[in-house]
C-alpha cells in the first residue's frame, strides 16, 4: 500500500512525529492569551509568533511538496543523463563496427547455398557459395549482423567486431570444430 507523504517524510527523517492530539478539547482562554476585540487586526509579529508555535516541530506541507518535487526532478535528470550516455556509447560502438566492416564483406549476389544458424533465439539464414560454406563450417569465416543484414566476413574481422560489441557476431565457429556440435544446426538443414 502506498504510504502517505507524511509517512514518507517520517521515514526519511525530515518530519518529526506529531504529538497526540487531545480528544474533543476546547481551546482554553488563559491570561497569556486574552480575548481580542472584534476590531483587532493581526500584525506580522503575531503571524510569526503563531507560526512558531503551530509549525515549529513539523515541516510545512508546501516545503514537503517542494522537497519532493526537487527530489523527483533530480532523479529524472539523472535518468536522462544515464540514458543519453548509454545512447552515445551505442552510437560509438555502431560506428566502430561499421568502420571495422568497411570494404571487408564477402557476401556474393549469386550465392545459392543457404547456411542456417541460430541468432537471437531464431533460426537465421545466409546464402553462400560452396567454398564459403566449407570455410564457414571450418571456422575461417564468420557472420556479423549489421543494420538488419547478415554479413559474411573473415574470422579476424568477426573477432574485431566481437571485441567492439559481441551482440553483432551472429556466427563464429571455433577453428577445426564440428559445426553441428557448436551451433546446434546441421550444415545441410533445408527449410
C-alpha positions as semicolon CSV with decimal commas, in nm:
position;residue;x (nm);y (nm);z (nm)
1;X;0,000;0,000;0,000
2;X;0,125;0,350;-0,077
3;X;0,249;0,548;0,219
4;X;0,119;0,898;0,263
5;X;0,352;1,192;0,216
6;X;0,370;1,237;0,593
7;X;0,472;0,870;0,640
8;X;0,739;0,905;0,373
9;X;0,875;1,219;0,539
10;X;0,879;1,043;0,876
11;X;1,074;0,751;0,728
12;X;1,319;0,991;0,565
13;X;1,368;1,166;0,899
14;X;1,258;1,504;0,765
15;X;0,944;1,539;0,977
16;X;0,905;1,473;1,347
17;X;0,622;1,256;1,475
18;X;0,314;1,451;1,573
19;X;0,219;1,480;1,937
20;X;-0,105;1,303;2,026
21;X;-0,400;1,538;1,991
22;X;-0,647;1,593;2,271
23;X;-0,981;1,438;2,205
24;X;-1,258;1,700;2,183
25;X;-1,069;1,955;2,388
26;X;-1,187;2,312;2,357
27;X;-0,917;2,578;2,341
28;X;-0,860;2,732;2,679
29;X;-0,859;3,101;2,738
30;X;-0,570;3,197;2,960
31;X;-0,430;3,520;3,083
32;X;-0,143;3,486;2,834
33;X;-0,398;3,462;2,553
34;X;-0,668;3,718;2,636
35;X;-0,973;3,761;2,412
36;X;-0,925;4,025;2,145
37;X;-1,169;4,291;2,037
38;X;-1,357;4,249;1,708
39;X;-1,168;4,540;1,553
40;X;-0,829;4,374;1,611
41;X;-0,606;4,311;1,305
42;X;-0,313;4,072;1,343
43;X;0,036;4,210;1,272
44;X;0,336;4,039;1,116
45;X;0,479;3,977;1,461
46;X;0,157;3,798;1,563
47;X;0,170;3,583;1,248
48;X;0,534;3,491;1,310
49;X;0,455;3,411;1,672
50;X;0,160;3,194;1,570
51;X;0,368;3,016;1,301
52;X;0,644;2,942;1,550
53;X;0,403;2,773;1,788
54;X;0,200;2,585;1,526
55;X;0,471;2,451;1,294
56;X;0,790;2,468;1,490
57;X;0,848;2,094;1,508
58;X;0,683;1,983;1,183
59;X;0,778;2,059;0,828
60;X;0,541;2,274;0,631
61;X;0,333;2,087;0,372
62;X;0,439;2,327;0,095
63;X;0,804;2,270;0,184
64;X;0,748;1,896;0,181
65;X;0,597;1,910;-0,168
66;X;0,878;2,136;-0,287
67;X;1,135;1,895;-0,143
68;X;0,963;1,600;-0,307
69;X;0,946;1,785;-0,641
70;X;1,317;1,864;-0,621
71;X;1,399;1,501;-0,547
72;X;1,187;1,377;-0,838
73;X;1,339;1,637;-1,072
74;X;1,690;1,533;-0,967
75;X;1,606;1,164;-1,028
76;X;1,459;1,240;-1,372
77;X;1,768;1,442;-1,460
78;X;1,998;1,157;-1,354
79;X;1,794;0,907;-1,558
80;X;1,806;1,135;-1,862
81;X;2,183;1,173;-1,829
82;X;2,229;0,798;-1,794
83;X;2,015;0,721;-2,100
84;X;2,194;0,991;-2,303
85;X;2,531;0,842;-2,206
86;X;2,412;0,492;-2,298
87;X;2,285;0,617;-2,636
88;X;2,618;0,792;-2,702
89;X;2,809;0,471;-2,626
90;X;2,575;0,270;-2,853
91;X;2,635;0,516;-3,138
92;X;3,011;0,496;-3,089
93;X;3,004;0,114;-3,090
94;X;2,785;0,110;-3,401
95;X;3,022;0,348;-3,580
96;X;3,326;0,140;-3,476
97;X;3,160;-0,179;-3,606
98;X;3,076;-0,004;-3,934
99;X;3,439;0,107;-3,973
100;X;3,564;-0,246;-3,895
101;X;3,338;-0,388;-4,169
102;X;3,421;-0,121;-4,427
103;X;3,531;-0,295;-4,751
104;X;3,571;-0,639;-4,590
105;X;3,239;-0,801;-4,679
106;X;3,245;-1,136;-4,859
107;X;2,873;-1,163;-4,947
108;X;2,807;-1,256;-5,310
109;X;2,492;-1,172;-5,503
110;X;2,498;-1,502;-5,691
111;X;2,544;-1,728;-5,384
112;X;2,284;-2,003;-5,380
113;X;2,361;-2,235;-5,086
114;X;2,173;-2,149;-4,767
115;X;2,362;-2,179;-4,436
116;X;2,124;-2,178;-4,139
117;X;2,230;-2,071;-3,790
118;X;2,069;-1,968;-3,464
119;X;2,085;-1,599;-3,367
120;X;1,875;-1,413;-3,106
121;X;1,663;-1,720;-3,040
122;X;1,561;-1,771;-3,402
123;X;1,689;-1,971;-3,698
124;X;1,851;-1,732;-3,949
125;X;1,987;-1,795;-4,299
126;X;2,270;-1,660;-4,508
127;X;2,340;-1,755;-4,870
128;X;2,695;-1,857;-4,958
129;X;2,873;-2,043;-5,235
130;X;3,034;-2,386;-5,189
131;X;3,383;-2,257;-5,099
132;X;3,240;-2,007;-4,849
133;X;3,020;-2,277;-4,692
134;X;3,321;-2,502;-4,636
135;X;3,526;-2,212;-4,491
136;X;3,236;-2,104;-4,270
137;X;3,196;-2,457;-4,134
138;X;3,572;-2,479;-4,064
139;X;3,558;-2,152;-3,867
140;X;3,764;-1,950;-4,116
141;X;3,471;-1,714;-4,184
142;X;3,209;-1,559;-3,957
143;X;2,870;-1,394;-3,985
144;X;2,811;-1,047;-3,844
145;X;2,470;-0,880;-3,807
146;X;2,473;-0,511;-3,900
147;X;2,178;-0,295;-3,997
148;X;1,936;-0,588;-4,017
149;X;2,157;-0,780;-4,259
150;X;2,384;-1,079;-4,208
151;X;2,729;-1,014;-4,350
152;X;2,992;-1,276;-4,426
153;X;3,341;-1,168;-4,313
154;X;3,680;-1,322;-4,238
155;X;3,749;-1,460;-3,892
156;X;3,982;-1,172;-3,794
157;X;3,715;-0,915;-3,880
158;X;3,449;-1,107;-3,686
159;X;3,679;-1,125;-3,382
160;X;3,745;-0,749;-3,405
161;X;3,367;-0,688;-3,417
162;X;3,326;-0,922;-3,118
163;X;3,578;-0,713;-2,921
164;X;3,379;-0,396;-3,000
165;X;3,029;-0,535;-2,942
166;X;2,971;-0,910;-2,901
167;X;2,599;-0,881;-2,983
168;X;2,679;-0,816;-3,350
169;X;2,854;-1,151;-3,407
170;X;2,587;-1,392;-3,527
171;X;2,802;-1,696;-3,613
172;X;3,169;-1,764;-3,548
173;X;3,267;-2,129;-3,509
174;X;3,585;-2,244;-3,341
175;X;3,852;-2,331;-3,595
176;X;3,850;-2,703;-3,680
177;X;3,542;-2,785;-3,470
178;X;3,231;-2,973;-3,575
179;X;2,971;-2,713;-3,676
180;X;2,673;-2,924;-3,564
181;X;2,807;-2,950;-3,210
182;X;2,886;-2,576;-3,189
183;X;2,569;-2,410;-3,304
184;X;2,319;-2,697;-3,293
185;X;2,205;-2,657;-3,654
186;X;2,318;-2,908;-3,916
187;X;2,500;-2,758;-4,215
188;X;2,269;-2,921;-4,468
189;X;1,944;-2,820;-4,299
190;X;1,684;-2,722;-4,560
191;X;1,361;-2,546;-4,469
